[in-house]
Amino acid sequence: LTAVKTSNKDTVSAAGEKDADSPKEEPWETALKTTAVHMEVGEFRGHKVSVWDLLHSKYIPEENRKELLELYQGGVLTLDQVKTVVSTIVTKAEAARAEQLANASSPRAESTVAEAEHTHLQED
């Protein structure tokens, strides 16, 4: 269980729940864990992944995750909105990563520019 820091509402942290029979999951947390999104990018390609797992993946920075959870818990965002935001962030992050890898693995483009500049300088 992960303790989510919220604005001092009457929420119980994961540590405080442990003395009960078994830690009870909040309804909002259960909803995030049981709602799955079909992803077509990165490590999730071709899989149904829970919104919870996407939120806690490497693609979502911790600050964004906290903000999304707070907005969802506070009723500002619906489950569908969280699902859309999270899957969009993951898709865009993976696209940016793929583009970076493509650029890094093709030094040919850079050397062509350098050759062109070199040739131009010699003509002057």
VENBEL-V156757 format. One record per residue. N is the residue number from 1. RES is the residue in one small letter. BURIAL is + if it has 16 or more other C-alpha atoms within 10 Angstrom, else -. Layout:
# VENBEL-V156757
{{N;RES;BURIAL} {N;RES;BURIAL}}
This chain:
# VENBEL-V156757
{{1;l;-} {2;t;-} {3;a;-} {4;v;-} {5;k;-} {6;t;+} {7;s;-} {8;n;-} {9;k;-} {10;d;-} {11;t;-} {12;v;-} {13;s;-} {14;a;-} {15;a;-} {16;g;-} {17;e;-} {18;k;-} {19;d;-} {20;a;-} {21;d;-} {22;s;-} {23;p;-} {24;k;-} {25;e;-} {26;e;-} {27;p;-} {28;w;-} {29;e;-} {30;t;-} {31;a;-} {32;l;+} {33;k;+} {34;t;-} {35;t;-} {36;a;+} {37;v;+} {38;h;-} {39;m;+} {40;e;-} {41;v;+} {42;g;-} {43;e;-} {44;f;-} {45;r;-} {46;g;-} {47;h;-} {48;k;-} {49;v;+} {50;s;+} {51;v;+} {52;w;+} {53;d;-} {54;l;+} {55;l;+} {56;h;-} {57;s;-} {58;k;-} {59;y;+} {60;i;+} {61;p;-} {62;e;-} {63;e;-} {64;n;-} {65;r;+} {66;k;+} {67;e;-} {68;l;+} {69;l;+} {70;e;+} {71;l;-} {72;y;+} {73;q;+} {74;g;-} {75;g;-} {76;v;-} {77;l;+} {78;t;-} {79;l;+} {80;d;-} {81;q;-} {82;v;+} {83;k;+} {84;t;-} {85;v;+} {86;v;+} {87;s;+} {88;t;-} {89;i;+} {90;v;+} {91;t;+} {92;k;-} {93;a;+} {94;e;+} {95;a;-} {96;a;-} {97;r;-} {98;a;-} {99;e;-} {100;q;-} {101;l;-} {102;a;-} {103;n;-} {104;a;-} {105;s;-} {106;s;-} {107;p;-} {108;r;-} {109;a;-} {110;e;-} {111;s;-} {112;t;-} {113;v;-} {114;a;-} {115;e;-} {116;a;-} {117;e;-} {118;h;-} {119;t;-} {120;h;-} {121;l;-} {122;q;-} {123;e;-} {124;d;-}}
